[in-house]
């Protein structure tokens, strides 16, 4: 038997040139672009996070699905985002780590309650999916989306922003390290260019 035929590529740019190769390349590209959603859960697991407090959001859906299937993690649905800060303070007092997953619009609800972290210095890790910062169809999301990072910094929260899939795991890992080792408030903002443009569906 001869060797299998190699997938033809454009030699100068390494671009697949058959329909099958193009589909395979698109699948790999999609997996690379969407793998960051799994990275969120994986990094939290590596840092022994036992509690996930969240308000449901599509950007976090894969991480939440994996957390809910993990018997070592407790996923708690919140009525409003600021409840998660008190919940995670309690988890820390009980000797366990947690993270707050929320959308940028919910950051506005948390501003006053962030004073709890400032006063008590418990580790607070937040993963924030952004709205209102790029290709936003809903004007109601824009004001808080534009003010999210500045508002967090004014309350003493250290922030990092991920707009590329390859940046997510390192930034979340770094934020978790600084939060749990330094009793700090840390937030990773997951930009709309990373998440993808949302469409209005009737």
C-alpha positions as CSV (number, residue, x, y, z in Angstrom):
1,X,0.0,0.0,0.0
2,X,1.2,3.5,-0.8
3,X,1.2,6.4,1.6
4,X,-2.0,8.3,2.0
5,X,-2.2,11.3,-0.2
6,X,-1.2,14.5,1.7
7,X,-3.8,17.2,2.1
8,X,-2.9,19.7,-0.6
9,X,-1.9,23.2,0.6
10,X,-1.1,26.4,-1.0
11,X,2.7,26.2,-0.5
12,X,3.2,29.9,-0.1
13,X,0.5,30.5,2.6
14,X,-0.2,27.0,3.9
15,X,-3.9,27.4,3.1
16,X,-6.0,24.2,2.6
17,X,-7.1,24.0,-1.0
18,X,-9.6,21.1,-1.1
19,X,-13.2,21.3,0.3
20,X,-12.5,18.6,2.9
21,X,-9.3,20.2,4.1
22,X,-11.0,23.6,4.3
23,X,-13.8,22.1,6.4
24,X,-11.2,20.4,8.7
25,X,-9.3,23.7,9.0
26,X,-12.4,25.6,9.9
27,X,-13.3,23.0,12.5
28,X,-9.8,23.3,14.1
29,X,-10.0,27.1,14.0
30,X,-13.5,27.1,15.6
31,X,-12.2,24.7,18.4
32,X,-9.2,27.0,19.0
33,X,-11.4,30.1,19.2
34,X,-14.0,28.4,21.5
35,X,-11.7,26.4,23.7
36,X,-11.3,29.4,26.0
37,X,-14.8,28.6,27.4
38,X,-13.5,25.3,28.7
39,X,-10.3,27.0,29.9
40,X,-12.4,29.0,32.4
41,X,-13.5,25.9,34.1
42,X,-10.1,24.1,33.8
43,X,-8.2,27.0,35.5
44,X,-10.8,27.3,38.3
45,X,-10.4,23.6,38.9
46,X,-6.7,23.8,39.0
47,X,-6.9,26.5,41.7
48,X,-9.2,24.4,43.9
49,X,-12.3,26.6,43.4
50,X,-15.2,24.8,45.1
51,X,-17.9,27.4,44.7
52,X,-19.2,29.1,41.6
53,X,-21.7,31.9,42.2
54,X,-23.3,33.3,39.1
55,X,-26.2,35.0,37.3
56,X,-26.9,33.0,34.2
57,X,-25.1,34.3,31.1
58,X,-24.4,32.7,27.7
59,X,-20.7,33.7,27.7
60,X,-20.2,31.5,30.8
61,X,-22.5,28.7,29.8
62,X,-19.8,26.1,29.0
63,X,-17.9,26.7,32.2
64,X,-21.1,26.6,34.2
65,X,-22.2,23.3,32.5
66,X,-18.9,21.7,33.5
67,X,-19.0,23.1,37.0
68,X,-22.5,21.8,37.5
69,X,-21.4,18.3,36.4
70,X,-18.5,18.4,38.8
71,X,-19.4,16.8,42.2
72,X,-16.5,18.7,43.8
73,X,-17.9,22.1,42.8
74,X,-21.1,23.8,44.1
75,X,-22.8,26.1,41.6
76,X,-25.1,28.7,43.2
77,X,-27.5,30.8,41.1
78,X,-27.9,34.3,42.4
79,X,-30.9,36.6,42.4
80,X,-28.6,39.5,41.9
81,X,-24.8,39.7,41.4
82,X,-23.9,41.4,44.7
83,X,-25.2,38.4,46.6
84,X,-22.2,36.5,45.3
85,X,-19.7,38.7,47.1
86,X,-21.2,37.9,50.5
87,X,-21.6,34.2,49.6
88,X,-17.9,33.9,48.6
89,X,-16.9,35.7,51.8
90,X,-18.7,33.0,53.7
91,X,-17.2,30.3,51.6
92,X,-13.7,31.6,52.4
93,X,-14.5,31.8,56.2
94,X,-15.4,28.1,55.8
95,X,-12.0,27.4,54.3
96,X,-13.1,27.1,50.6
97,X,-12.4,29.1,47.5
98,X,-14.9,30.4,45.1
99,X,-15.4,32.6,42.1
100,X,-18.1,35.0,40.9
101,X,-19.2,34.8,37.2
102,X,-21.2,37.7,36.0
103,X,-21.9,40.0,33.0
104,X,-20.6,43.6,32.9
105,X,-24.1,45.0,33.5
106,X,-24.1,43.2,36.9
107,X,-20.9,44.9,38.0
108,X,-22.9,48.0,38.6
109,X,-24.9,46.1,41.1
110,X,-21.8,45.0,43.0
111,X,-20.1,48.4,43.5
112,X,-21.3,49.1,47.1
113,X,-20.9,45.5,48.2
114,X,-17.3,45.5,47.1
115,X,-16.6,47.5,50.2
116,X,-17.0,44.1,52.1
117,X,-13.8,42.8,50.4
118,X,-12.0,46.1,50.9
119,X,-12.7,46.0,54.7
120,X,-12.1,42.3,55.2
121,X,-9.5,41.4,52.6
122,X,-10.9,38.0,51.6
123,X,-9.9,36.7,48.1
124,X,-12.4,37.7,45.5
125,X,-12.1,36.4,41.9
126,X,-14.5,37.6,39.3
127,X,-14.9,36.6,35.7
128,X,-16.8,39.2,33.8
129,X,-18.3,38.8,30.3
130,X,-18.5,42.2,28.6
131,X,-21.4,43.9,26.9
132,X,-21.5,47.4,25.5
133,X,-17.8,47.6,24.4
134,X,-17.9,46.4,20.8
135,X,-20.6,45.8,18.2
136,X,-23.4,46.1,20.8
137,X,-26.9,46.1,19.5
138,X,-28.5,47.0,22.8
139,X,-27.9,50.7,23.8
140,X,-28.9,49.9,27.4
141,X,-25.8,47.8,27.8
142,X,-23.4,50.5,26.7
143,X,-23.1,52.9,29.7
144,X,-22.2,50.2,32.2
145,X,-20.1,48.3,29.6
146,X,-18.0,51.4,29.0
147,X,-17.7,52.1,32.8
148,X,-17.0,48.5,34.0
149,X,-13.2,48.5,34.2
150,X,-12.9,52.0,35.6
151,X,-15.6,51.3,38.2
152,X,-13.8,48.1,39.4
153,X,-10.5,49.9,39.6
154,X,-12.0,52.7,41.7
155,X,-13.2,50.1,44.2
156,X,-9.7,48.6,44.4
157,X,-10.2,45.6,42.1
158,X,-7.2,44.6,40.0
159,X,-8.4,44.0,36.4
160,X,-7.1,42.3,33.2
161,X,-8.8,42.2,29.8
162,X,-8.9,39.2,27.4
163,X,-9.8,39.9,23.8
164,X,-8.1,36.8,22.3
165,X,-8.7,33.1,23.1
166,X,-5.1,32.4,23.8
167,X,-5.1,35.1,26.5
168,X,-7.9,33.7,28.6
169,X,-6.2,30.9,30.5
170,X,-3.0,32.8,31.4
171,X,-5.0,35.8,32.6
172,X,-7.4,33.8,34.7
173,X,-4.6,31.8,36.1
174,X,-2.7,34.9,37.0
175,X,-5.8,36.6,38.5
176,X,-6.6,33.5,40.6
177,X,-3.0,33.3,41.9
178,X,-3.1,37.0,43.0
179,X,-6.5,36.7,44.5
180,X,-6.0,33.5,46.5
181,X,-2.4,34.1,47.5
182,X,-2.7,37.8,48.2
183,X,-6.2,38.1,49.6
184,X,-7.0,40.5,46.8
185,X,-10.0,41.4,44.6
186,X,-9.2,40.5,41.0
187,X,-11.3,40.5,37.8
188,X,-10.7,39.2,34.3
189,X,-12.9,41.0,31.7
190,X,-13.8,38.8,28.7
191,X,-14.3,41.2,25.8
192,X,-17.1,41.1,23.3
193,X,-14.6,40.5,20.5
194,X,-13.6,37.3,22.3
195,X,-17.2,36.2,23.0
196,X,-18.6,37.2,19.6
197,X,-21.1,39.7,18.3
198,X,-24.5,39.2,19.7
199,X,-27.5,39.4,17.3
200,X,-31.0,40.6,18.0
201,X,-33.4,37.7,17.6
202,X,-37.1,38.2,17.4
